[in-house]
Amino acid sequence: MAVPKRKVSKARRDKRRSEVSKLTAPALCRCANCGAYATPHRVCKACGFYKGEQVIAVNNK
């Protein structure tokens, strides 16, 4: 059987188990219609446009 040669420290073990190292920031791109930042391949929340077409009606307050 495989046996570890040395004890793995608590810090090293916890770093490996943590989810913090795996987080990434979401990608953002500019909306072609209004110029606001939006996630790619999604409807713009600011103006409601997707690929140059009005998809949802947005109430601007």
C-alpha positions as CSV (number, residue, x, y, z in Angstrom):
1,M,0.0,0.0,0.0
2,A,1.1,3.6,-0.6
3,V,1.9,5.4,2.6
4,P,2.8,9.1,2.8
5,K,6.5,9.6,3.6
6,R,5.9,12.8,5.7
7,K,2.9,14.3,7.4
8,V,1.0,16.8,5.4
9,S,0.7,20.0,7.4
10,K,-2.7,21.4,8.3
11,A,-2.1,24.6,6.3
12,R,-1.1,22.6,3.1
13,R,-4.1,20.3,3.6
14,D,-6.5,23.2,4.1
15,K,-5.2,25.1,1.0
16,R,-5.8,22.1,-1.1
17,R,-9.4,21.7,0.2
18,S,-10.3,25.4,0.0
19,E,-12.5,26.7,-2.8
20,V,-11.0,30.2,-2.6
21,S,-8.2,29.3,-5.0
22,K,-10.7,28.1,-7.6
23,L,-12.7,31.3,-7.9
24,T,-12.4,33.5,-10.9
25,A,-14.0,36.8,-11.8
26,P,-16.8,36.7,-14.4
27,A,-16.0,37.8,-17.9
28,L,-17.4,41.2,-18.9
29,C,-17.9,42.8,-22.3
30,R,-19.4,46.1,-23.5
31,C,-23.0,46.2,-24.7
32,A,-23.0,47.2,-28.4
33,N,-26.2,49.3,-27.9
34,C,-25.7,51.2,-24.6
35,G,-22.0,50.6,-23.8
36,A,-22.7,49.2,-20.3
37,Y,-20.7,46.2,-19.1
38,A,-22.6,42.9,-19.4
39,T,-21.7,39.2,-19.3
40,P,-21.2,37.7,-22.8
41,H,-24.0,35.8,-24.5
42,R,-26.6,37.3,-22.1
43,V,-29.2,40.0,-22.5
44,C,-28.0,43.4,-21.3
45,K,-29.6,44.3,-18.0
46,A,-29.3,48.0,-18.7
47,C,-31.1,48.3,-22.1
48,G,-32.6,44.8,-22.8
49,F,-30.8,44.3,-26.1
50,Y,-29.1,41.1,-27.3
51,K,-27.3,40.9,-30.7
52,G,-28.8,44.2,-31.8
53,E,-32.4,43.3,-31.1
54,Q,-34.7,44.4,-28.3
55,V,-35.4,41.3,-26.3
56,I,-36.9,42.6,-23.0
57,A,-38.5,45.9,-22.1
58,V,-36.5,47.7,-19.4
59,N,-37.9,50.5,-17.3
60,N,-35.3,53.2,-17.0
61,K,-35.8,55.1,-13.7
